[in-house]
Amino acid sequence: MIMKRCFSAKQGVIFDIKEFAVFDGPGIRTTVFLKGCPLRCMWCHNPEGLNPNPEKMIKKQGIENCGEFISVSKLSGILLKDQEFYKKTQGGVTFSGGEPLLQADFLYEVLQELNEIHTAIETSGFAAEEIFQMIINKIDLVIMDLKLIDSELHRKYTGVDNTIILKNLGILKDMRKPFIIRIPLIPKVNDTPSNLEAAAALLEGAKELVRVELLPYHRTAGAKYSMVGRAYAPLFQEDVPPSKEIGSFLRRNIPCIVL
């Protein structure tokens, strides 16, 4: 199922705002986590971001609310107060999730208020083409996940087909928009030579590609699932360290680092 426009343009649902973020784009940034995601990646580190609605989260210190409705004016006001700080540190604001494109109309309206701030988005790319282009045209930097190239394996491990993702990646490659590709390295799932070779071949020659970032799987991924009433039962061996082979990218002159 491809995401269509949903949610109000006047308000959205977020579940966290992280200040002083340094891994979500250049400089020192504020990362806004929007709630809701159409994918169900078996290794997801943010299960509290899957449900698009506010929910309860059970922690050791008690039950907390996870997610809140917020207006465009309130969120943009929070972000604009640090505008001068972003300029001094060459930072900005990054929208993550969940999947930010699930709240495209709300996100677009917030971006309209942030014209003087460097903006980035962390996205799976799973959205209708019109939504993808609408938001990407307003963003300064795109950080896009590329999990699996094989469509059947992608569906098995993320719950969705990757046809629209690869199509949007093609659109992104043709745009004059800097982008970073992130590949979560899942042991014996997508850290294989065949998948990394396919990913590298797909990215070869992309003029605006800044770099590829490989993110090795960490066993803490399942720690928060029970807090939001979900079970963590990945169909892969968690105790096997993933391969961190970057040769497929370097052979094609694609900058690649392991985070």
C-alpha positions, 0 to 999 in steps of 0.5 A, a space after each residue: 500500500 502506497 501512502 496517500 496524503 493524510 493527517 491535517 495540514 494544521 497539526 501533526 503527531 510527534 513523539 520526540 524532539 531531540 536537541 544537539 543531534 550530530 548524526 542527522 545531518 551537518 552541524 548541530 541540529 534539532 531532530 523532530 520525530 514524527 509518528 507513524 510508519 507504513 513499514 514494519 522492519 524487523 530491526 526497527 529501533 523506534 517501535 514507538 514511532 510505528 503507530 501514527 496515533 498517540 499511545 501509552 508507553 510503559 517504562 520502569 518509572 511508570 506509564 508515560 504518554 508517547 506522542 502528542 498532537 502539535 500545531 504548525 505554529 507551535 512546532 515551527 516556533 520551537 524550531 525557529 527559536 534556535 535559528 541563530 544557533 543553527 547558523 553559527 554551528 552550520 546546523 539545522 533541523 532534521 525530520 525523522 520518524 517513524 516516516 515523516 512522509 506519512 504526515 506530508 501536508 503537516 510537514 510541508 506547512 512546517 517547512 514553509 516556516 523554516 525557509 532560513 534554516 537548513 532542513 533535512 529529512 530521514 526517510 524510507 522513500 515509501 510514498 506516492 511520487 507526488 508526495 515524495 517530490 513535494 517534500 523533497 523540493 522543500 528540503 536541503 538534504 535527503 537522508 534515505 534508507 536503502 534496505 534491500 534491493 530484492 523486492 521479495 526479501 524487502 517485503 519479507 523483512 519490512 512488510 512492503 514491496 520496494 517498487 515505489 522506493 526504488 522509483 523515488 530513489 531514481 527521481 532523487 538521483 535525477 534531482 539537483 539535491 544532495 543526498 545520503 544513503 543509509 543502509 542498516 546492516 542486518 546479519 545474513 539479511 542485507 549485509 550480503 555481497 549480492 545486496 551490497 553489490 546491487 545497492 552500489 550498482 544502483 547508486 553508481 554515477 549519482 552526481 549529488 550522492 554525498 556518501 553511503 553510511 552503513 549502520 551495523 545492527 545493534 542488539 538493543 533494537 528490541 528493548 522498547 517493544 514491550 513498552 508499547 505492547 509489541 513483540 520483538 521476534 526478528 527472523 534473523 540471527 541477532 548474535 551474528 555480527 554483520 559484515 561491514 564490507 565497503 568494497 562494493 562502493 569504493 570500487 565504484 568511487 562512492 564514498 562510504 563509511 561505517 557509523 
